Amino acid sequence: MPFPRKWPLPIATACFALGLHAPAMAGGLMLYEVGTDNVGLANAGAAARAQDPGTMLSNVAGLSYLAGTQVTLGAQFLYGDLEFSPDANTNVPGDDSGNVIGWLPGGSLFVSRQLDEHWTVGFASYGDFGLSIDYDDEWSGRYYMQNGTLMGMTFMPSVAYRFNDNWSVGVGLRVMYALLDNELAVDNNPAGSLSAPDGEMTYKDDDLGYGSSLGLIYQPREGTRIGLSYTSAIDLEFEDHFDPEGLRPGVADTLASRGILGAATKISMEVPQTLTLSLYHQLDPAWAILASAGWQDWSSFGEVGIELDSGDPVDTTLDANYDDTWHLSLGAQYRASPQLLWNMGVGYDSSPVSDSDRTLSMPIGETWRLGTGVTYALDRNSELNLSYALAWMGDMEVSQSKHLPLDDPKTVSGTFENSVIHAISGSMTWRF
């Protein structure tokens, strides 16, 4: 919908700030594709497997099943193929977006140490929140989003306690370092009478947020485990000025008169709380089946707090109309030999936004995952895992119109066609 001219200027400015909101991958920004064997299972059984220190990513109670000292070092490479093609309703000159993701590397570290028959401690470092998008400079939606990054790196000390053969609990303290870095173009020719190149505005800040991870595992008999894992919300707060570059004087004056330039702008958001229930069941010495069901609180993430410290201060919450999401996955493990374990899984995540609420700065939708991988024991104390997952989002339609940052309405409409993300991961686990 076009931006209502009758809205007060402070709210209009706040909406412009929301235009610098974070990018995302389909199904939300919470990634299952971290450098562990979980990639090849599409998250199936994640909160119940407890097969290596990577269990801290999905259920800290799983630490209690790890003997001695264990270390898992992982790496993952994501390749996203998301390209936006405008349709006839677009009235902004420009090209297709180009591939907005491309290659994204990442790494992880998980360490566990069994203290006695009851207590186990651990430490994890991983990045499972956020993504980065980079549109071509001359694409038609550059006044909504040019480049954007929201990345979160988590550091988590954990402890687990095993009551007996049946029950285990765990708790972890999540410390997240988050970075928000966004850029959008500004039209230097609002009346169409000049040919000056676009200007740009950037917004960049980082923050530390804190949360917790709680886990429970019930093992009714050897080879069957049921796991329940909860991660709390993490509040993040970013504060910066809109930093202009290359603006024509008249355009800069207009933005300054609206309180956009020079105003300290605070953006508050919430990393969603999550709940995951998983099953691991060994059918026989060769086969095991796995399943997971999950919930993520994306409706709270969509409520973004905006504070502008300008001549006409703003303190409001803008609702992006996000919905909570649901996850379902099924998987299997096949022990082909004492050295070789084969993983496979399929998963589904619902979309946090409807087609009408999807934006160019948040190209997200429902996601199907298909994963597979192998774990090979190099010797008694070390093993190597290689995994692959395909996250398919299909076609995602977007239609947006707005008057900001200047008065001329700009409409961008089109489709992200056949959107997909490929994930390749590798990890080594050592046991001492």
C-alpha positions as CSV (number, residue, x, y, z in Angstrom):
1,M,0.0,0.0,0.0
2,P,1.2,3.6,-0.6
3,F,2.5,5.4,2.4
4,P,-0.3,7.6,3.7
5,R,0.5,11.3,3.4
6,K,-1.8,12.1,6.3
7,W,0.4,10.2,8.7
8,P,2.4,12.5,11.1
9,L,6.0,13.1,10.1
10,P,7.6,11.2,13.1
11,I,5.7,8.0,12.2
12,A,6.7,8.5,8.5
13,T,10.3,8.8,9.6
14,A,10.0,5.7,11.8
15,C,8.7,3.7,8.8
16,F,11.8,4.8,6.9
17,A,13.9,3.4,9.8
18,L,12.0,0.2,9.5
19,G,13.1,0.1,5.8
20,L,16.6,-0.5,7.3
21,H,15.3,-3.6,9.1
22,A,17.3,-6.9,8.7
23,P,17.5,-9.3,5.8
24,A,16.5,-12.9,6.3
25,M,16.5,-16.4,4.8
26,A,13.2,-18.1,4.0
27,G,11.5,-19.7,7.0
28,G,13.1,-17.0,9.3
29,L,16.7,-16.2,10.2
30,M,17.2,-19.2,12.6
31,L,19.5,-21.5,10.7
32,Y,19.7,-25.3,11.2
33,E,22.6,-25.3,8.7
34,V,25.5,-25.0,11.2
35,G,28.6,-27.1,10.8
36,T,27.3,-30.3,12.5
37,D,25.9,-33.7,11.3
38,N,22.4,-32.2,12.0
39,V,22.6,-30.7,8.5
40,G,22.2,-34.1,6.9
41,L,19.2,-34.9,9.0
42,A,17.2,-31.7,8.2
43,N,17.0,-31.2,12.0
44,A,15.2,-34.5,12.5
45,G,15.8,-35.9,16.0
46,A,18.0,-32.9,16.9
47,A,16.9,-32.5,20.5
48,A,17.1,-36.2,21.3
49,R,20.2,-37.7,19.4
50,A,23.0,-36.6,21.8
51,Q,25.6,-38.3,19.7
52,D,28.4,-35.6,19.9
53,P,29.1,-32.2,21.4
54,G,27.0,-30.5,18.7
55,T,24.0,-31.5,20.8
56,M,24.5,-28.2,22.6
57,L,23.1,-26.5,19.5
58,S,19.7,-28.3,19.9
59,N,19.5,-29.6,23.5
60,V,22.1,-29.0,26.2
61,A,20.7,-32.0,28.2
62,G,22.4,-34.2,25.6
63,L,25.8,-33.4,27.2
64,S,25.0,-36.0,29.9
65,Y,25.3,-38.7,27.2
66,L,28.9,-37.8,26.2
67,A,31.7,-39.7,27.9
68,G,35.1,-38.2,28.7
69,T,36.2,-35.1,26.8
70,Q,34.9,-34.5,23.3
71,V,35.6,-31.7,20.8
72,T,33.7,-31.0,17.5
73,L,35.1,-28.4,15.1
74,G,32.8,-27.6,12.2
75,A,32.5,-25.4,9.1
76,Q,29.7,-24.7,6.7
77,F,29.3,-23.0,3.4
78,L,25.9,-21.7,2.3
79,Y,25.2,-20.8,-1.3
80,G,21.9,-18.9,-1.8
81,D,20.3,-18.5,-5.2
82,L,17.6,-15.7,-4.8
83,E,17.0,-13.4,-7.6
84,F,14.2,-10.8,-7.9
85,S,12.5,-10.1,-11.3
86,P,10.3,-7.0,-11.4
87,D,6.9,-7.1,-13.3
88,A,4.9,-4.5,-15.2
89,N,3.6,-2.9,-12.0
90,T,7.1,-1.6,-11.1
91,N,7.5,2.1,-11.8
92,V,11.1,2.5,-10.7
93,P,13.7,2.2,-13.5
94,G,16.2,-0.5,-12.9
95,D,17.3,-4.1,-13.5
96,D,16.8,-7.5,-11.9
97,S,18.3,-7.9,-8.5
98,G,21.1,-10.3,-9.4
99,N,21.8,-13.1,-7.0
100,V,21.3,-11.5,-3.6
101,I,23.1,-14.1,-1.4
102,G,25.9,-16.1,-3.1
103,W,28.5,-17.8,-0.9
104,L,28.4,-17.4,2.9
105,P,31.0,-19.2,5.1
106,G,30.7,-20.0,8.8
107,G,32.3,-22.0,11.6
108,S,31.5,-23.6,15.0
109,L,33.2,-25.2,18.0
110,F,31.7,-27.5,20.6
111,V,33.5,-28.9,23.6
112,S,32.2,-31.2,26.3
113,R,33.8,-32.6,29.5
114,Q,32.3,-35.3,31.8
115,L,33.1,-34.5,35.4
116,D,31.6,-37.6,37.0
117,E,28.7,-40.0,36.5
118,H,26.2,-37.1,37.0
119,W,27.7,-33.9,35.8
120,T,29.0,-32.8,32.4
121,V,30.0,-29.3,31.3
122,G,30.4,-27.8,27.9
123,F,31.1,-24.7,25.8
124,A,29.7,-23.9,22.3
125,S,30.5,-21.1,19.8
126,Y,28.3,-21.0,16.7
127,G,26.3,-18.7,14.4
128,D,22.8,-19.8,13.8
129,F,21.0,-16.5,13.5
130,G,20.8,-14.1,10.5
131,L,22.0,-13.8,7.0
132,S,23.3,-11.3,4.5
133,I,21.9,-10.0,1.2
134,D,23.5,-7.9,-1.5
135,Y,21.4,-6.5,-4.4
136,D,23.0,-5.2,-7.6
137,D,23.6,-1.4,-7.5
138,E,21.1,-0.5,-10.3
139,W,18.3,-2.9,-9.4
140,S,14.7,-1.6,-9.3
141,G,14.2,-2.0,-5.6
142,R,17.3,-0.1,-4.5
143,Y,15.2,2.5,-2.7
144,Y,14.0,-0.2,-0.3
145,M,17.2,-2.2,0.2
146,Q,20.6,-2.2,-1.4
147,N,22.7,-4.3,1.0
148,G,21.8,-5.7,4.4
149,T,23.4,-7.9,7.1
150,L,22.0,-9.1,10.4
151,M,24.4,-11.7,11.9
152,G,24.4,-13.2,15.4
153,M,27.3,-15.2,16.9
154,T,26.5,-17.2,20.1
155,F,28.9,-18.2,22.9
156,M,27.3,-20.6,25.3
157,P,28.8,-22.2,28.5
158,S,26.5,-25.2,29.5
159,V,26.1,-27.8,32.2
160,A,24.0,-31.0,32.2
161,Y,23.0,-33.3,35.1
162,R,22.0,-37.0,34.7
163,F,19.7,-38.1,37.5
164,N,19.7,-41.8,36.4
165,D,19.5,-43.9,33.3
166,N,16.2,-42.3,32.4
167,W,16.3,-38.6,33.0
168,S,18.8,-35.8,32.2
169,V,18.5,-32.0,32.3
170,G,20.7,-29.2,31.0
171,V,21.0,-25.4,31.0
172,G,23.2,-23.0,29.0
173,L,23.8,-19.3,29.1
174,R,23.6,-17.8,25.6
175,V,25.7,-14.7,24.9
176,M,25.0,-13.3,21.4
177,Y,27.1,-10.8,19.6
178,A,24.9,-9.3,16.8
179,L,25.8,-7.0,13.9
180,L,23.3,-4.9,11.9
181,D,24.6,-3.2,8.8
182,N,22.2,-2.0,6.1
183,E,22.3,0.3,3.1
184,L,19.7,1.7,0.7
185,A,19.8,4.0,-2.2
186,V,18.3,7.5,-2.2
187,D,16.7,9.0,-5.4
188,N,18.6,12.2,-6.2
189,N,16.1,13.0,-9.0
190,P,12.7,12.9,-7.3
191,A,11.1,15.1,-10.0
192,G,12.8,13.2,-12.9
193,S,14.3,16.4,-14.2
194,L,17.9,15.7,-13.5
195,S,20.3,12.8,-14.2
196,A,22.3,12.8,-11.0
197,P,23.4,9.3,-9.7
198,D,21.7,7.9,-6.6
199,G,22.9,8.8,-3.2
200,E,22.9,6.3,-0.3
201,M,22.2,6.0,3.4
202,T,23.7,3.5,5.8
203,Y,22.9,2.3,9.3
204,K,25.4,0.2,11.3
205,D,25.7,-0.9,14.9
206,D,26.4,-4.0,17.0
207,D,25.1,-5.2,20.4
208,L,25.4,-8.0,23.0
209,G,22.3,-9.9,24.0
210,Y,21.7,-12.6,26.6
211,G,19.4,-15.5,26.9
212,S,19.2,-19.1,28.1
213,S,18.9,-22.6,26.7
214,L,17.0,-25.3,28.7
215,G,16.9,-29.0,27.9
216,L,15.3,-32.3,29.1
217,I,15.9,-35.8,27.8
218,Y,13.9,-38.9,28.8
219,Q,15.3,-42.3,27.9
220,P,12.6,-45.0,28.6
221,R,15.0,-47.7,27.4
222,E,18.4,-48.0,25.8
223,G,18.2,-46.8,22.2
224,T,15.1,-44.6,22.6
225,R,15.2,-41.0,23.7
226,I,12.7,-38.2,23.8
227,G,14.1,-34.6,24.0
228,L,12.5,-31.3,24.8
229,S,14.5,-28.1,24.3
230,Y,13.7,-24.4,24.9
231,T,15.7,-21.3,24.0
232,S,14.6,-18.0,25.4
233,A,14.2,-14.7,23.5
234,I,17.2,-12.4,23.2
235,D,16.6,-8.7,23.1
236,L,18.9,-6.7,20.7
237,E,19.1,-2.9,20.5
238,F,20.9,-1.0,17.7
239,E,21.6,2.7,17.7
240,D,23.1,4.9,14.9
241,H,22.5,7.9,12.8
242,F,21.5,7.5,9.1
243,D,24.8,8.2,7.4
244,P,24.3,9.9,4.0
245,E,26.7,9.8,1.1
246,G,26.4,11.5,-2.3
247,L,23.1,13.3,-1.7
248,R,22.2,16.4,-3.7
249,P,21.8,19.4,-1.4
250,G,18.1,19.8,-2.1
251,V,17.5,16.1,-1.3
252,A,19.7,16.3,1.9
253,D,17.8,19.4,3.0
254,T,14.4,17.6,2.6
255,L,15.6,14.6,4.6
256,A,17.0,16.8,7.3
257,S,13.7,18.8,7.6
258,R,11.9,15.5,8.2
259,G,14.2,14.6,11.0
260,I,15.8,11.6,9.2
261,L,19.3,13.0,8.9
262,G,21.1,13.7,12.1
263,A,18.6,11.9,14.3
264,A,19.9,9.2,16.7
265,T,17.8,6.2,15.7
266,K,17.3,3.2,17.9
267,I,16.0,-0.1,16.5
268,S,15.0,-2.8,19.0
269,M,14.2,-6.4,18.0
270,E,13.9,-9.8,19.6
271,V,15.6,-13.0,18.6
272,P,12.7,-15.5,18.8
273,Q,12.2,-18.0,21.6
274,T,11.9,-21.5,20.4
275,L,10.6,-24.9,21.5
276,T,11.6,-28.3,20.0
277,L,10.4,-31.8,20.7
278,S,12.4,-34.7,19.2
279,L,12.4,-38.5,19.1
280,Y,15.3,-40.8,18.5
281,H,14.5,-44.5,18.3
282,Q,16.9,-47.3,17.3
283,L,15.0,-50.0,15.4
284,D,17.9,-52.5,15.3
285,P,21.7,-52.4,15.2
286,A,21.6,-50.9,11.6
287,W,18.6,-48.5,11.5
288,A,17.3,-45.6,13.6
289,I,14.4,-43.3,13.0
290,L,14.2,-39.7,14.1
291,A,11.6,-36.9,14.2
292,S,11.2,-33.3,15.4
293,A,8.5,-30.8,15.8
294,G,9.3,-27.2,16.6
295,W,7.8,-23.7,17.3
296,Q,9.5,-20.3,16.8
297,D,8.1,-17.0,18.1
298,W,8.5,-14.9,14.9
299,S,5.4,-12.8,15.7
300,S,7.5,-11.0,18.4
301,F,10.4,-10.5,16.1
302,G,8.1,-8.7,13.7
303,E,7.3,-6.1,16.3
304,V,10.2,-3.7,15.9
305,G,10.7,-0.8,18.3
306,I,11.7,2.5,16.8
307,E,13.0,5.5,18.8
308,L,14.1,8.7,17.0
309,D,15.8,11.5,18.9
310,S,15.1,14.4,16.6
311,G,13.2,17.7,16.8
312,D,10.0,15.7,16.9
313,P,10.9,12.6,18.9
314,V,9.4,9.2,18.1
315,D,9.0,6.2,20.3
316,T,6.8,3.6,18.7
317,T,6.4,0.0,17.8
318,L,5.9,-1.0,14.2
319,D,4.3,-4.4,13.4
320,A,5.5,-6.2,10.3
321,N,2.6,-8.7,10.7
322,Y,4.8,-11.7,11.3
323,D,3.3,-15.1,12.3
324,D,4.9,-17.8,14.5
325,T,6.4,-20.6,12.5
326,W,6.2,-24.4,12.9
327,H,8.8,-27.0,12.0
328,L,8.3,-30.7,11.2
329,S,11.1,-33.1,10.2
330,L,11.6,-36.9,9.7
331,G,14.9,-38.7,9.3
332,A,16.8,-41.9,9.5
333,Q,20.3,-43.2,10.2
334,Y,21.7,-46.3,8.7
335,R,24.8,-48.0,10.1
336,A,26.4,-49.4,6.9
337,S,29.5,-50.6,8.8
338,P,31.2,-50.1,12.1
339,Q,32.9,-47.1,10.6
340,L,30.2,-45.6,8.4
341,L,26.9,-44.0,9.4
342,W,24.6,-42.6,6.8
343,N,22.1,-39.7,7.7
344,M,19.1,-38.6,5.8
345,G,16.1,-36.3,6.5
346,V,13.4,-34.1,5.2
347,G,11.9,-31.1,6.9
348,Y,9.3,-28.3,6.5
349,D,9.1,-24.8,8.0
350,S,6.0,-22.6,7.7
351,S,6.4,-19.0,6.6
352,P,6.5,-16.1,9.1
353,V,4.8,-13.8,6.5
354,S,2.0,-14.0,4.1
355,D,2.5,-13.0,0.4
356,S,1.0,-9.6,1.1
357,D,3.4,-8.8,4.0
358,R,6.6,-10.0,2.4
359,T,9.1,-7.2,1.8
360,L,12.2,-6.7,-0.3
361,S,14.3,-6.3,2.8
362,M,12.9,-9.6,4.2
363,P,12.5,-12.1,1.4
364,I,11.2,-15.0,3.4
365,G,8.6,-17.8,3.0
366,E,7.9,-21.4,3.7
367,T,10.9,-23.8,3.3
368,W,11.3,-27.4,2.5
369,R,14.6,-29.0,3.5
370,L,16.2,-32.2,2.1
371,G,19.4,-33.4,3.7
372,T,21.9,-36.2,3.7
373,G,25.3,-36.9,5.0
374,V,27.9,-39.5,6.2
375,T,29.9,-39.9,9.3
376,Y,33.1,-41.9,9.0
377,A,35.1,-43.1,12.0
378,L,38.8,-42.6,11.2
379,D,39.8,-44.5,14.3
380,R,38.4,-45.2,17.8
381,N,38.7,-41.6,18.9
382,S,38.0,-39.5,15.8
383,E,35.3,-39.2,13.1
384,L,34.6,-37.0,10.1
385,N,31.2,-35.9,9.0
386,L,30.3,-34.4,5.6
387,S,26.7,-33.3,5.0
388,Y,24.5,-31.5,2.4
389,A,21.1,-29.9,2.7
390,L,18.9,-28.2,0.1
391,A,16.5,-25.5,1.4
392,W,13.8,-24.8,-1.2
393,M,11.6,-21.8,-1.0
394,G,10.1,-21.7,-4.5
395,D,8.5,-18.5,-5.8
396,M,8.0,-15.6,-3.4
397,E,6.0,-12.7,-4.6
398,V,6.6,-9.1,-3.4
399,S,4.8,-5.8,-4.0
400,Q,5.7,-2.6,-2.1
401,S,4.9,1.1,-2.5
402,K,6.1,4.0,-0.5
403,H,6.6,7.8,-0.6
404,L,9.7,7.9,1.5
405,P,12.4,9.1,1.6
406,L,10.9,11.7,-0.7
407,D,7.4,12.4,-1.8
408,D,7.2,10.6,-5.1
409,P,5.5,7.2,-4.8
410,K,7.7,4.3,-5.8
411,T,6.2,0.8,-6.5
412,V,8.3,-2.3,-6.9
413,S,6.5,-5.5,-7.7
414,G,7.7,-8.9,-8.9
415,T,8.9,-12.4,-7.8
416,F,11.8,-14.2,-6.3
417,E,11.7,-17.2,-8.6
418,N,12.8,-20.8,-7.7
419,S,14.6,-19.6,-4.6
420,V,16.9,-22.1,-3.0
421,I,19.8,-22.3,-0.5
422,H,22.4,-25.0,-0.7
423,A,24.3,-25.9,2.5
424,I,27.5,-27.9,2.7
425,S,29.0,-28.7,6.1
426,G,32.0,-30.6,7.4
427,S,33.0,-31.4,11.0
428,M,35.6,-33.4,12.9
429,T,35.0,-34.9,16.4
430,W,37.8,-36.0,18.7
431,R,37.2,-38.0,21.9
432,F,39.8,-38.2,24.7
